[in-house]
Amino acid sequence: MKQTNSFPIKDISIGIYDGPHATPPDSTEGPIFLSIDNVTDEGRLDLSEVKLISERDFPRWTRRVTPKKDDIVFSYEATLHRYAILPDGFCGCLGRRMALVRPNQEKVFPRFLHYYFLSRKWRSIIEANIISGATVDRIPIKKFPYFKVDIPALPVQENIAGLVTPYDDLIDINRRRIQLLEESARLLFREWFVYFRFPGHEKVEIVDGVPEGWKKEKINKLVTFKRGVEPGSNNYLETYESGSFPFFRVSDLVDRNPSIFVDEQYAKSALLKKSDIVVSLDGSVGIVSLGLEGCYSTGIRKLVIKDKKINRAYLYFLMKSHYIQGIINAYAKGTTIQHAGEAIKHMNPILPPQNLMDLFDEIANPALNEILILLDQNQKLAQARDLLLPKLMKGEIRV
Protein backbone atom coordinates (compact mmCIF):
# COMPACT_ATOMS: atom_id res chain seq x y z
CA MET A 1 0.00 0.00 0.00
CA LYS A 2 1.49 3.39 -1.03
CA GLN A 3 1.82 6.38 1.30
CA THR A 4 0.92 4.50 4.42
CA ASN A 5 1.94 4.74 8.02
CA SER A 6 2.30 1.92 10.49
CA PHE A 7 0.55 2.26 13.84
CA PRO A 8 -0.02 -0.02 16.82
CA ILE A 9 -3.73 -0.77 17.11
CA LYS A 10 -3.85 1.04 20.46
CA ASP A 11 -2.88 4.30 18.71
CA ILE A 12 -5.82 4.20 16.31
CA SER A 13 -8.46 2.90 18.70
CA ILE A 14 -10.40 4.27 21.64
CA GLY A 15 -10.18 0.95 23.40
CA ILE A 16 -9.70 -2.82 23.13
CA TYR A 17 -11.83 -4.99 25.37
CA ASP A 18 -12.33 -8.71 25.89
CA GLY A 19 -15.48 -10.37 27.13
CA PRO A 20 -16.12 -12.04 30.50
CA HIS A 21 -14.60 -15.46 31.00
CA ALA A 22 -17.91 -17.03 31.91
CA THR A 23 -21.31 -17.85 30.46
CA PRO A 24 -24.56 -16.41 31.80
CA PRO A 25 -27.67 -18.51 32.48
CA ASP A 26 -29.78 -19.24 29.42
CA SER A 27 -32.59 -16.82 28.69
CA THR A 28 -35.52 -16.96 26.27
CA GLU A 29 -35.47 -13.20 25.75
CA GLY A 30 -33.15 -10.25 26.17
CA PRO A 31 -29.98 -8.90 24.49
CA ILE A 32 -27.65 -11.08 22.39
CA PHE A 33 -24.78 -12.97 24.02
CA LEU A 34 -22.39 -12.72 21.06
CA SER A 35 -20.43 -15.93 20.44
CA ILE A 36 -17.76 -17.03 17.99
CA ASP A 37 -20.45 -18.86 16.00
CA ASN A 38 -22.12 -15.51 15.30
CA VAL A 39 -19.09 -14.32 13.29
CA THR A 40 -18.30 -16.02 10.00
CA ASP A 41 -14.90 -16.75 8.47
CA GLU A 42 -15.55 -14.19 5.75
CA GLY A 43 -16.20 -11.36 8.20
CA ARG A 44 -19.97 -11.30 8.47
CA LEU A 45 -22.19 -11.10 11.51
CA ASP A 46 -24.61 -14.05 11.51
CA LEU A 47 -27.45 -13.64 14.01
CA SER A 48 -29.69 -16.37 12.60
CA GLU A 49 -29.11 -18.43 15.78
CA VAL A 50 -28.20 -16.58 18.96
CA LYS A 51 -27.89 -17.15 22.67
CA LEU A 52 -29.72 -14.53 24.74
CA ILE A 53 -28.87 -12.97 28.07
CA SER A 54 -31.53 -11.70 30.48
CA GLU A 55 -31.98 -7.99 31.13
CA ARG A 56 -31.15 -8.73 34.78
CA ASP A 57 -27.74 -10.26 33.91
CA PHE A 58 -26.91 -7.84 31.09
CA PRO A 59 -25.35 -5.06 33.26
CA ARG A 60 -22.92 -7.54 34.81
CA TRP A 61 -21.72 -8.71 31.39
CA THR A 62 -21.25 -5.14 30.10
CA ARG A 63 -19.31 -3.68 33.02
CA ARG A 64 -16.20 -3.31 30.91
CA VAL A 65 -17.81 -2.41 27.60
CA THR A 66 -21.17 -2.30 25.88
CA PRO A 67 -20.70 -3.12 22.18
CA LYS A 68 -22.01 -0.48 19.78
CA LYS A 69 -22.16 0.50 16.10
CA ASP A 70 -18.81 0.33 14.22
CA ASP A 71 -17.08 -1.71 16.91
CA ILE A 72 -15.10 -4.57 15.37
CA VAL A 73 -15.63 -7.81 17.26
CA PHE A 74 -13.19 -10.70 16.93
CA SER A 75 -12.38 -14.13 18.29
CA TYR A 76 -9.15 -14.49 20.24
CA GLU A 77 -9.29 -18.13 21.29
CA ALA A 78 -10.27 -21.51 19.80
CA THR A 79 -11.64 -20.54 16.36
CA LEU A 80 -9.44 -17.64 15.24
CA HIS A 81 -9.45 -15.19 12.30
CA ARG A 82 -13.06 -14.10 12.72
CA TYR A 83 -13.91 -10.38 12.58
CA ALA A 84 -17.20 -8.55 12.10
CA ILE A 85 -18.29 -4.93 12.28
CA LEU A 86 -21.36 -4.21 14.39
CA PRO A 87 -24.35 -2.56 12.73
CA ASP A 88 -26.48 0.27 14.05
CA GLY A 89 -29.02 -0.96 16.58
CA PHE A 90 -27.03 -3.97 17.79
CA CYS A 91 -27.96 -4.82 21.38
CA GLY A 92 -25.81 -7.39 23.10
CA CYS A 93 -22.63 -8.21 24.99
CA LEU A 94 -19.39 -10.01 24.25
CA GLY A 95 -19.42 -13.75 24.77
CA ARG A 96 -16.59 -16.00 25.87
CA ARG A 97 -13.42 -15.84 23.77
CA MET A 98 -14.68 -12.69 22.07
CA ALA A 99 -13.18 -9.18 22.14
CA LEU A 100 -13.67 -5.89 20.33
CA VAL A 101 -11.74 -2.95 18.95
CA ARG A 102 -13.42 0.45 19.11
CA PRO A 103 -11.83 2.45 16.26
CA ASN A 104 -10.87 6.09 16.74
CA GLN A 105 -12.77 7.46 13.76
CA GLU A 106 -10.58 10.55 13.60
CA LYS A 107 -7.70 8.25 12.64
CA VAL A 108 -9.18 5.17 11.00
CA PHE A 109 -12.35 4.45 9.04
CA PRO A 110 -14.04 1.46 10.79
CA ARG A 111 -14.95 -0.46 7.65
CA PHE A 112 -11.42 -0.04 6.30
CA LEU A 113 -9.99 -1.47 9.53
CA HIS A 114 -12.45 -4.35 9.30
CA TYR A 115 -11.25 -5.15 5.78
CA TYR A 116 -7.64 -4.87 6.96
CA PHE A 117 -8.30 -7.48 9.65
CA LEU A 118 -9.52 -9.82 6.90
CA SER A 119 -6.37 -9.35 4.80
CA ARG A 120 -3.64 -11.94 4.34
CA LYS A 121 -1.08 -9.54 5.79
CA TRP A 122 -2.98 -9.25 9.05
CA ARG A 123 -3.61 -12.99 9.12
CA SER A 124 0.15 -13.59 8.90
CA ILE A 125 0.70 -11.25 11.88
CA ILE A 126 -1.81 -13.21 13.94
CA GLU A 127 -0.34 -16.56 12.85
CA ALA A 128 3.11 -15.40 13.98
CA ASN A 129 1.78 -14.61 17.46
CA ILE A 130 -0.54 -17.54 18.14
CA ILE A 131 0.00 -19.35 21.43
CA SER A 132 -0.76 -23.03 21.02
CA GLY A 133 -2.39 -24.59 24.06
CA ALA A 134 -3.17 -28.16 25.00
CA THR A 135 -6.71 -27.91 23.63
CA VAL A 136 -7.06 -24.58 21.77
CA ASP A 137 -4.97 -21.87 20.14
CA ARG A 138 -5.26 -18.26 21.24
CA ILE A 139 -4.11 -14.74 20.50
CA PRO A 140 -2.30 -13.10 23.44
CA ILE A 141 -4.90 -10.44 24.14
CA LYS A 142 -2.43 -8.33 26.15
CA LYS A 143 -0.10 -8.10 23.14
CA PHE A 144 -2.90 -7.44 20.64
CA PRO A 145 -2.91 -3.61 21.15
CA TYR A 146 0.73 -3.52 20.06
CA PHE A 147 0.23 -5.34 16.75
CA LYS A 148 0.75 -2.85 13.92
CA VAL A 149 -1.52 -1.98 11.02
CA ASP A 150 -0.59 -0.08 7.84
CA ILE A 151 -3.06 2.65 6.99
CA PRO A 152 -3.17 5.43 4.38
CA ALA A 153 -4.76 8.85 4.85
CA LEU A 154 -8.36 8.81 6.09
CA PRO A 155 -9.92 9.89 2.73
CA VAL A 156 -8.07 7.03 1.00
CA GLN A 157 -9.35 4.58 3.60
CA GLU A 158 -12.93 5.74 2.97
CA ASN A 159 -12.48 5.44 -0.81
CA ILE A 160 -11.12 1.90 -0.52
CA ALA A 161 -13.99 0.83 1.72
CA GLY A 162 -16.43 2.58 -0.62
CA LEU A 163 -15.21 0.51 -3.57
CA VAL A 164 -15.44 -2.80 -1.73
CA THR A 165 -18.60 -2.34 0.33
CA PRO A 166 -21.03 -2.58 -2.64
CA TYR A 167 -19.86 -6.17 -3.22
CA ASP A 168 -20.72 -7.05 0.38
CA ASP A 169 -24.05 -5.22 0.13
CA LEU A 170 -25.06 -7.25 -2.95
CA ILE A 171 -23.98 -10.46 -1.21
CA ASP A 172 -26.16 -9.56 1.79
CA ILE A 173 -29.15 -8.82 -0.46
CA ASN A 174 -28.77 -12.22 -2.10
CA ARG A 175 -28.46 -13.87 1.31
CA ARG A 176 -31.73 -12.34 2.39
CA ARG A 177 -33.39 -13.57 -0.81
CA ILE A 178 -32.02 -17.05 -0.13
CA GLN A 179 -33.41 -16.96 3.41
CA LEU A 180 -36.84 -15.94 2.14
CA LEU A 181 -36.91 -18.64 -0.54
CA GLU A 182 -35.82 -21.32 1.90
CA GLU A 183 -38.19 -20.18 4.64
CA SER A 184 -41.15 -20.24 2.26
CA ALA A 185 -40.42 -23.84 1.21
CA ARG A 186 -39.68 -24.87 4.80
CA LEU A 187 -43.03 -23.56 6.00
CA LEU A 188 -44.80 -25.47 3.23
CA PHE A 189 -42.92 -28.64 4.24
CA ARG A 190 -44.01 -28.13 7.85
CA GLU A 191 -47.62 -27.45 6.84
CA TRP A 192 -47.90 -30.58 4.70
CA PHE A 193 -45.65 -33.12 6.41
CA VAL A 194 -45.62 -32.11 10.07
CA TYR A 195 -49.07 -30.64 10.62
CA PHE A 196 -50.61 -32.92 7.94
CA ARG A 197 -52.48 -30.04 6.29
CA PHE A 198 -51.61 -31.20 2.77
CA PRO A 199 -53.89 -30.84 -0.29
CA GLY A 200 -56.90 -33.09 0.20
CA HIS A 201 -56.12 -33.85 3.86
CA GLU A 202 -59.80 -33.41 4.73
CA LYS A 203 -60.60 -36.66 2.89
CA VAL A 204 -57.76 -38.72 4.40
CA GLU A 205 -58.36 -40.72 7.57
CA ILE A 206 -55.84 -40.42 10.42
CA VAL A 207 -54.82 -43.84 11.77
CA ASP A 208 -52.71 -43.98 14.96
CA GLY A 209 -51.81 -40.31 14.50
CA VAL A 210 -50.64 -40.76 10.89
CA PRO A 211 -52.54 -40.14 7.62
CA GLU A 212 -53.65 -43.32 5.94
CA GLY A 213 -51.17 -44.44 3.27
CA TRP A 214 -48.10 -42.86 4.92
CA LYS A 215 -45.32 -45.33 5.81
CA LYS A 216 -42.31 -45.37 8.09
CA GLU A 217 -39.06 -45.98 6.15
CA LYS A 218 -35.43 -46.43 7.13
CA ILE A 219 -33.69 -43.53 5.49
CA ASN A 220 -30.48 -45.50 4.88
CA LYS A 221 -32.48 -47.80 2.57
CA LEU A 222 -33.34 -44.81 0.41
CA VAL A 223 -30.20 -42.71 0.72
CA THR A 224 -26.47 -43.45 0.93
CA PHE A 225 -24.54 -41.22 3.35
CA LYS A 226 -21.18 -41.02 1.61
CA ARG A 227 -18.35 -39.92 3.88
CA GLY A 228 -15.68 -37.45 2.75
CA VAL A 229 -11.89 -37.69 2.81
CA GLU A 230 -9.10 -36.33 4.98
CA PRO A 231 -5.90 -35.63 3.01
CA GLY A 232 -4.08 -34.40 6.13
CA SER A 233 -3.08 -30.83 6.91
CA ASN A 234 0.34 -31.34 5.27
CA ASN A 235 -1.47 -31.66 1.94
CA TYR A 236 -3.61 -28.54 2.28
CA LEU A 237 -2.99 -25.77 -0.25
CA GLU A 238 -3.64 -22.15 0.79
CA THR A 239 -4.20 -20.96 -2.78
CA TYR A 240 -5.68 -22.49 -5.91
CA GLU A 241 -3.28 -24.43 -8.09
CA SER A 242 -3.97 -26.09 -11.41
CA GLY A 243 -5.74 -29.39 -10.78
CA SER A 244 -6.71 -28.57 -7.19
CA PHE A 245 -10.19 -28.40 -5.67
CA PRO A 246 -11.76 -26.32 -2.89
CA PHE A 247 -11.83 -28.43 0.28
CA PHE A 248 -14.94 -28.04 2.41
CA ARG A 249 -14.73 -28.71 6.12
CA VAL A 250 -17.66 -28.57 8.54
CA SER A 251 -16.81 -24.95 9.39
CA ASP A 252 -17.27 -24.04 5.70
CA LEU A 253 -20.81 -25.38 5.32
CA VAL A 254 -22.62 -22.20 6.32
CA ASP A 255 -20.70 -19.65 4.25
CA ARG A 256 -19.68 -22.15 1.56
CA ASN A 257 -16.36 -20.33 1.28
CA PRO A 258 -13.46 -22.73 1.99
CA SER A 259 -10.04 -21.22 2.65
CA ILE A 260 -7.99 -24.24 1.57
CA PHE A 261 -7.60 -26.47 -1.48
CA VAL A 262 -6.40 -30.03 -2.08
CA ASP A 263 -4.87 -31.79 -5.04
CA GLU A 264 -7.00 -33.93 -7.33
CA GLN A 265 -5.46 -37.17 -6.04
CA TYR A 266 -7.08 -36.56 -2.64
CA ALA A 267 -10.30 -35.07 -3.97
CA LYS A 268 -11.44 -37.49 -6.66
CA SER A 269 -13.18 -39.94 -4.31
CA ALA A 270 -15.24 -37.22 -2.59
CA LEU A 271 -16.38 -34.67 -5.15
CA LEU A 272 -19.44 -32.46 -4.85
CA LYS A 273 -21.57 -30.73 -7.44
CA LYS A 274 -23.69 -27.75 -6.46
CA SER A 275 -26.98 -29.64 -6.42
CA ASP A 276 -25.68 -32.19 -3.89
CA ILE A 277 -27.10 -32.18 -0.37
CA VAL A 278 -24.65 -32.64 2.50
CA VAL A 279 -24.94 -32.93 6.28
CA SER A 280 -22.31 -32.61 9.00
CA LEU A 281 -22.09 -35.59 11.36
CA ASP A 282 -18.84 -34.71 13.17
CA GLY A 283 -17.89 -31.53 14.99
CA SER A 284 -20.79 -29.09 14.67
CA VAL A 285 -23.35 -31.76 13.82
CA GLY A 286 -26.59 -31.36 11.89
CA ILE A 287 -25.61 -28.60 9.43
CA VAL A 288 -27.42 -29.25 6.13
CA SER A 289 -26.19 -27.48 3.03
CA LEU A 290 -26.07 -27.46 -0.77
CA GLY A 291 -24.44 -25.26 -3.40
CA LEU A 292 -20.95 -26.66 -2.77
CA GLU A 293 -18.53 -27.49 -5.54
CA GLY A 294 -15.25 -29.20 -4.72
CA CYS A 295 -14.48 -32.00 -2.27
CA TYR A 296 -15.39 -32.52 1.34
CA SER A 297 -13.97 -33.74 4.64
CA THR A 298 -14.73 -36.81 6.74
CA GLY A 299 -16.94 -34.75 9.06
CA ILE A 300 -19.42 -34.37 6.20
CA ARG A 301 -21.68 -36.88 4.44
CA LYS A 302 -23.00 -36.47 0.90
CA LEU A 303 -26.57 -37.72 0.50
CA VAL A 304 -26.88 -39.92 -2.58
CA ILE A 305 -30.47 -40.88 -3.40
CA LYS A 306 -30.61 -44.56 -4.33
CA ASP A 307 -34.39 -45.07 -4.36
CA LYS A 308 -36.87 -42.92 -6.26
CA LYS A 309 -39.22 -43.13 -3.28
CA ILE A 310 -37.65 -39.89 -2.11
CA ASN A 311 -36.71 -36.77 -4.08
CA ARG A 312 -34.24 -33.94 -3.59
CA ALA A 313 -36.45 -31.11 -2.34
CA TYR A 314 -38.26 -33.36 0.14
CA LEU A 315 -34.95 -34.85 1.35
CA TYR A 316 -33.36 -31.42 1.83
CA PHE A 317 -36.13 -30.13 4.08
CA LEU A 318 -36.51 -33.49 5.82
CA MET A 319 -32.85 -33.31 6.87
CA LYS A 320 -33.50 -29.83 8.27
CA SER A 321 -36.65 -30.91 10.10
CA HIS A 322 -36.92 -31.07 13.89
CA TYR A 323 -37.31 -34.83 13.64
CA ILE A 324 -33.99 -35.49 11.86
CA GLN A 325 -32.13 -32.77 13.77
CA GLY A 326 -33.41 -34.29 17.01
CA ILE A 327 -32.14 -37.74 16.01
CA ILE A 328 -28.72 -36.34 15.10
CA ASN A 329 -28.35 -34.51 18.40
CA ALA A 330 -29.70 -37.44 20.43
CA TYR A 331 -27.06 -39.81 19.06
CA ALA A 332 -24.14 -37.35 18.98
CA LYS A 333 -21.32 -38.55 21.25
CA GLY A 334 -18.02 -37.08 22.36
CA THR A 335 -16.72 -34.64 24.95
CA THR A 336 -14.72 -32.19 22.83
CA ILE A 337 -15.78 -33.23 19.31
CA GLN A 338 -19.25 -34.56 18.59
CA HIS A 339 -19.71 -37.64 16.38
CA ALA A 340 -23.19 -38.47 15.12
CA GLY A 341 -22.65 -41.13 12.46
CA GLU A 342 -24.60 -43.58 14.64
CA ALA A 343 -27.71 -41.42 14.11
CA ILE A 344 -28.15 -42.54 10.48
CA LYS A 345 -29.56 -45.97 11.31
CA HIS A 346 -32.09 -44.38 13.68
CA MET A 347 -33.57 -42.05 11.06
CA ASN A 348 -36.93 -43.65 10.31
CA PRO A 349 -39.20 -40.90 9.00
CA ILE A 350 -42.83 -41.41 8.05
CA LEU A 351 -42.98 -40.72 4.31
CA PRO A 352 -46.04 -39.46 2.42
CA PRO A 353 -47.41 -41.11 -0.71
CA GLN A 354 -45.27 -40.60 -3.80
CA ASN A 355 -47.76 -38.29 -5.54
CA LEU A 356 -47.75 -35.87 -2.59
CA MET A 357 -43.97 -35.88 -2.37
CA ASP A 358 -43.74 -35.23 -6.10
CA LEU A 359 -46.18 -32.32 -5.80
CA PHE A 360 -44.01 -30.78 -3.07
CA ASP A 361 -40.97 -31.25 -5.32
CA GLU A 362 -42.71 -29.39 -8.17
CA ILE A 363 -43.27 -26.42 -5.87
CA ALA A 364 -40.06 -26.42 -3.80
CA ASN A 365 -37.49 -27.50 -6.38
CA PRO A 366 -37.64 -24.20 -8.36
CA ALA A 367 -36.89 -22.40 -5.07
CA LEU A 368 -33.85 -24.63 -4.50
CA ASN A 369 -32.68 -23.97 -8.06
CA GLU A 370 -33.07 -20.22 -7.53
CA ILE A 371 -31.06 -20.54 -4.31
CA LEU A 372 -28.27 -22.28 -6.26
CA ILE A 373 -28.23 -19.39 -8.76
CA LEU A 374 -27.99 -16.83 -5.96
CA LEU A 375 -25.25 -18.82 -4.23
CA ASP A 376 -23.31 -18.89 -7.48
CA GLN A 377 -23.72 -15.12 -7.85
CA ASN A 378 -22.46 -14.62 -4.30
CA GLN A 379 -19.45 -16.81 -4.95
CA LYS A 380 -18.51 -14.72 -7.99
CA LEU A 381 -19.09 -11.46 -6.09
CA ALA A 382 -16.89 -12.69 -3.25
CA GLN A 383 -14.16 -13.74 -5.68
CA ALA A 384 -14.25 -10.34 -7.38
CA ARG A 385 -14.13 -8.57 -4.01
CA ASP A 386 -11.26 -10.74 -2.80
CA LEU A 387 -9.27 -9.98 -5.95
CA LEU A 388 -9.93 -6.25 -5.72
CA LEU A 389 -9.28 -5.69 -2.03
CA PRO A 390 -5.58 -6.72 -1.90
CA LYS A 391 -4.81 -4.54 -4.93
CA LEU A 392 -6.47 -1.58 -3.24
CA MET A 393 -4.63 -2.28 0.00
CA LYS A 394 -1.26 -2.46 -1.77
CA GLY A 395 -1.93 0.71 -3.75
CA GLU A 396 -1.82 -1.14 -7.06
CA ILE A 397 -5.12 0.54 -7.95
CA ARG A 398 -5.26 4.27 -7.32
CA VAL A 399 -8.25 5.65 -5.45
C-alpha positions in Angstrom: 0.0 0.0 0.0 1.5 3.4 -1.0 1.8 6.4 1.3 0.9 4.5 4.4 1.9 4.7 8.0 2.3 1.9 10.5 0.5 2.3 13.8 0.0 0.0 16.8 -3.7 -0.8 17.1 -3.8 1.0 20.5 -2.9 4.3 18.7 -5.8 4.2 16.3 -8.5 2.9 18.7 -10.4 4.3 21.6 -10.2 0.9 23.4 -9.7 -2.8 23.1 -11.8 -5.0 25.4 -12.3 -8.7 25.9 -15.5 -10.4 27.1 -16.1 -12.0 30.5 -14.6 -15.5 31.0 -17.9 -17.0 31.9 -21.3 -17.9 30.5 -24.6 -16.4 31.8 -27.7 -18.5 32.5 -29.8 -19.2 29.4 -32.6 -16.8 28.7 -35.5 -17.0 26.3 -35.5 -13.2 25.8 -33.1 -10.3 26.2 -30.0 -8.9 24.5 -27.7 -11.1 22.4 -24.8 -13.0 24.0 -22.4 -12.7 21.1 -20.4 -15.9 20.4 -17.8 -17.0 18.0 -20.4 -18.9 16.0 -22.1 -15.5 15.3 -19.1 -14.3 13.3 -18.3 -16.0 10.0 -14.9 -16.7 8.5 -15.6 -14.2 5.8 -16.2 -11.4 8.2 -20.0 -11.3 8.5 -22.2 -11.1 11.5 -24.6 -14.0 11.5 -27.4 -13.6 14.0 -29.7 -16.4 12.6 -29.1 -18.4 15.8 -28.2 -16.6 19.0 -27.9 -17.1 22.7 -29.7 -14.5 24.7 -28.9 -13.0 28.1 -31.5 -11.7 30.5 -32.0 -8.0 31.1 -31.1 -8.7 34.8 -27.7 -10.3 33.9 -26.9 -7.8 31.1 -25.3 -5.1 33.3 -22.9 -7.5 34.8 -21.7 -8.7 31.4 -21.3 -5.1 30.1 -19.3 -3.7 33.0 -16.2 -3.3 30.9 -17.8 -2.4 27.6 -21.2 -2.3 25.9 -20.7 -3.1 22.2 -22.0 -0.5 19.8 -22.2 0.5 16.1 -18.8 0.3 14.2 -17.1 -1.7 16.9 -15.1 -4.6 15.4 -15.6 -7.8 17.3 -13.2 -10.7 16.9 -12.4 -14.1 18.3 -9.1 -14.5 20.2 -9.3 -18.1 21.3 -10.3 -21.5 19.8 -11.6 -20.5 16.4 -9.4 -17.6 15.2 -9.5 -15.2 12.3 -13.1 -14.1 12.7 -13.9 -10.4 12.6 -17.2 -8.6 12.1 -18.3 -4.9 12.3 -21.4 -4.2 14.4 -24.4 -2.6 12.7 -26.5 0.3 14.1 -29.0 -1.0 16.6 -27.0 -4.0 17.8 -28.0 -4.8 21.4 -25.8 -7.4 23.1 -22.6 -8.2 25.0 -19.4 -10.0 24.2 -19.4 -13.7 24.8 -16.6 -16.0 25.9 -13.4 -15.8 23.8 -14.7 -12.7 22.1 -13.2 -9.2 22.1 -13.7 -5.9 20.3 -11.7 -2.9 19.0 -13.4 0.5 19.1 -11.8 2.5 16.3 -10.9 6.1 16.7 -12.8 7.5 13.8 -10.6 10.6 13.6 -7.7 8.3 12.6 -9.2 5.2 11.0 -12.4 4.4 9.0 -14.0 1.5 10.8 -14.9 -0.5 7.7 -11.4 0.0 6.3 -10.0 -1.5 9.5 -12.5 -4.3 9.3 -11.2 -5.1 5.8 -7.6 -4.9 7.0 -8.3 -7.5 9.7 -9.5 -9.8 6.9 -6.4 -9.4 4.8 -3.6 -11.9 4.3 -1.1 -9.5 5.8 -3.0 -9.2 9.0 -3.6 -13.0 9.1 0.1 -13.6 8.9 0.7 -11.3 11.9 -1.8 -13.2 13.9 -0.3 -16.6 12.9 3.1 -15.4 14.0 1.8 -14.6 17.5 -0.5 -17.5 18.1 0.0 -19.3 21.4 -0.8 -23.0 21.0 -2.4 -24.6 24.1 -3.2 -28.2 25.0 -6.7 -27.9 23.6 -7.1 -24.6 21.8 -5.0 -21.9 20.1 -5.3 -18.3 21.2 -4.1 -14.7 20.5 -2.3 -13.1 23.4 -4.9 -10.4 24.1 -2.4 -8.3 26.1 -0.1 -8.1 23.1 -2.9 -7.4 20.6 -2.9 -3.6 21.1 0.7 -3.5 20.1 0.2 -5.3 16.7 0.8 -2.8 13.9 -1.5 -2.0 11.0 -0.6 -0.1 7.8 -3.1 2.7 7.0 -3.2 5.4 4.4 -4.8 8.9 4.8 -8.4 8.8 6.1 -9.9 9.9 2.7 -8.1 7.0 1.0 -9.4 4.6 3.6 -12.9 5.7 3.0 -12.5 5.4 -0.8 -11.1 1.9 -0.5 -14.0 0.8 1.7 -16.4 2.6 -0.6 -15.2 0.5 -3.6 -15.4 -2.8 -1.7 -18.6 -2.3 0.3 -21.0 -2.6 -2.6 -19.9 -6.2 -3.2 -20.7 -7.1 0.4 -24.0 -5.2 0.1 -25.1 -7.2 -2.9 -24.0 -10.5 -1.2 -26.2 -9.6 1.8 -29.2 -8.8 -0.5 -28.8 -12.2 -2.1 -28.5 -13.9 1.3 -31.7 -12.3 2.4 -33.4 -13.6 -0.8 -32.0 -17.0 -0.1 -33.4 -17.0 3.4 -36.8 -15.9 2.1 -36.9 -18.6 -0.5 -35.8 -21.3 1.9 -38.2 -20.2 4.6 -41.2 -20.2 2.3 -40.4 -23.8 1.2 -39.7 -24.9 4.8 -43.0 -23.6 6.0 -44.8 -25.5 3.2 -42.9 -28.6 4.2 -44.0 -28.1 7.9 -47.6 -27.5 6.8 -47.9 -30.6 4.7 -45.7 -33.1 6.4 -45.6 -32.1 10.1 -49.1 -30.6 10.6 -50.6 -32.9 7.9 -52.5 -30.0 6.3 -51.6 -31.2 2.8 -53.9 -30.8 -0.3 -56.9 -33.1 0.2 -56.1 -33.8 3.9 -59.8 -33.4 4.7 -60.6 -36.7 2.9 -57.8 -38.7 4.4 -58.4 -40.7 7.6 -55.8 -40.4 10.4 -54.8 -43.8 11.8 -52.7 -44.0 15.0 -51.8 -40.3 14.5 -50.6 -40.8 10.9 -52.5 -40.1 7.6 -53.7 -43.3 5.9 -51.2 -44.4 3.3 -48.1 -42.9 4.9 -45.3 -45.3 5.8 -42.3 -45.4 8.1 -39.1 -46.0 6.2 -35.4 -46.4 7.1 -33.7 -43.5 5.5 -30.5 -45.5 4.9 -32.5 -47.8 2.6 -33.3 -44.8 0.4 -30.2 -42.7 0.7 -26.5 -43.5 0.9 -24.5 -41.2 3.3 -21.2 -41.0 1.6 -18.3 -39.9 3.9 -15.7 -37.5 2.7 -11.9 -37.7 2.8 -9.1 -36.3 5.0 -5.9 -35.6 3.0 -4.1 -34.4 6.1 -3.1 -30.8 6.9 0.3 -31.3 5.3 -1.5 -31.7 1.9 -3.6 -28.5 2.3 -3.0 -25.8 -0.2 -3.6 -22.1 0.8 -4.2 -21.0 -2.8 -5.7 -22.5 -5.9 -3.3 -24.4 -8.1 -4.0 -26.1 -11.4 -5.7 -29.4 -10.8 -6.7 -28.6 -7.2 -10.2 -28.4 -5.7 -11.8 -26.3 -2.9 -11.8 -28.4 0.3 -14.9 -28.0 2.4 -14.7 -28.7 6.1 -17.7 -28.6 8.5 -16.8 -25.0 9.4 -17.3 -24.0 5.7 -20.8 -25.4 5.3 -22.6 -22.2 6.3 -20.7 -19.7 4.3 -19.7 -22.2 1.6 -16.4 -20.3 1.3 -13.5 -22.7 2.0 -10.0 -21.2 2.6 -8.0 -24.2 1.6 -7.6 -26.5 -1.5 -6.4 -30.0 -2.1 -4.9 -31.8 -5.0 -7.0 -33.9 -7.3 -5.5 -37.2 -6.0 -7.1 -36.6 -2.6 -10.3 -35.1 -4.0 -11.4 -37.5 -6.7 -13.2 -39.9 -4.3 -15.2 -37.2 -2.6 -16.4 -34.7 -5.1 -19.4 -32.5 -4.9 -21.6 -30.7 -7.4 -23.7 -27.8 -6.5 -27.0 -29.6 -6.4 -25.7 -32.2 -3.9 -27.1 -32.2 -0.4 -24.7 -32.6 2.5 -24.9 -32.9 6.3 -22.3 -32.6 9.0 -22.1 -35.6 11.4 -18.8 -34.7 13.2 -17.9 -31.5 15.0 -20.8 -29.1 14.7 -23.3 -31.8 13.8 -26.6 -31.4 11.9 -25.6 -28.6 9.4 -27.4 -29.2 6.1 -26.2 -27.5 3.0 -26.1 -27.5 -0.8 -24.4 -25.3 -3.4 -21.0 -26.7 -2.8 -18.5 -27.5 -5.5 -15.2 -29.2 -4.7 -14.5 -32.0 -2.3 -15.4 -32.5 1.3 -14.0 -33.7 4.6 -14.7 -36.8 6.7 -16.9 -34.7 9.1 -19.4 -34.4 6.2 -21.7 -36.9 4.4 -23.0 -36.5 0.9 -26.6 -37.7 0.5 -26.9 -39.9 -2.6 -30.5 -40.9 -3.4 -30.6 -44.6 -4.3 -34.4 -45.1 -4.4 -36.9 -42.9 -6.3 -39.2 -43.1 -3.3 -37.7 -39.9 -2.1 -36.7 -36.8 -4.1 -34.2 -33.9 -3.6 -36.5 -31.1 -2.3 -38.3 -33.4 0.1 -35.0 -34.8 1.4 -33.4 -31.4 1.8 -36.1 -30.1 4.1 -36.5 -33.5 5.8 -32.8 -33.3 6.9 -33.5 -29.8 8.3 -36.6 -30.9 10.1 -36.9 -31.1 13.9 -37.3 -34.8 13.6 -34.0 -35.5 11.9 -32.1 -32.8 13.8 -33.4 -34.3 17.0 -32.1 -37.7 16.0 -28.7 -36.3 15.1 -28.4 -34.5 18.4 -29.7 -37.4 20.4 -27.1 -39.8 19.1 -24.1 -37.4 19.0 -21.3 -38.5 21.3 -18.0 -37.1 22.4 -16.7 -34.6 25.0 -14.7 -32.2 22.8 -15.8 -33.2 19.3 -19.2 -34.6 18.6 -19.7 -37.6 16.4 -23.2 -38.5 15.1 -22.6 -41.1 12.5 -24.6 -43.6 14.6 -27.7 -41.4 14.1 -28.1 -42.5 10.5 -29.6 -46.0 11.3 -32.1 -44.4 13.7 -33.6 -42.1 11.1 -36.9 -43.7 10.3 -39.2 -40.9 9.0 -42.8 -41.4 8.0 -43.0 -40.7 4.3 -46.0 -39.5 2.4 -47.4 -41.1 -0.7 -45.3 -40.6 -3.8 -47.8 -38.3 -5.5 -47.8 -35.9 -2.6 -44.0 -35.9 -2.4 -43.7 -35.2 -6.1 -46.2 -32.3 -5.8 -44.0 -30.8 -3.1 -41.0 -31.2 -5.3 -42.7 -29.4 -8.2 -43.3 -26.4 -5.9 -40.1 -26.4 -3.8 -37.5 -27.5 -6.4 -37.6 -24.2 -8.4 -36.9 -22.4 -5.1 -33.8 -24.6 -4.5 -32.7 -24.0 -8.1 -33.1 -20.2 -7.5 -31.1 -20.5 -4.3 -28.3 -22.3 -6.3 -28.2 -19.4 -8.8 -28.0 -16.8 -6.0 -25.3 -18.8 -4.2 -23.3 -18.9 -7.5 -23.7 -15.1 -7.8 -22.5 -14.6 -4.3 -19.4 -16.8 -5.0 -18.5 -14.7 -8.0 -19.1 -11.5 -6.1 -16.9 -12.7 -3.2 -14.2 -13.7 -5.7 -14.2 -10.3 -7.4 -14.1 -8.6 -4.0 -11.3 -10.7 -2.8 -9.3 -10.0 -6.0 -9.9 -6.2 -5.7 -9.3 -5.7 -2.0 -5.6 -6.7 -1.9 -4.8 -4.5 -4.9 -6.5 -1.6 -3.2 -4.6 -2.3 0.0 -1.3 -2.5 -1.8 -1.9 0.7 -3.7 -1.8 -1.1 -7.1 -5.1 0.5 -7.9 -5.3 4.3 -7.3 -8.3 5.6 -5.4 
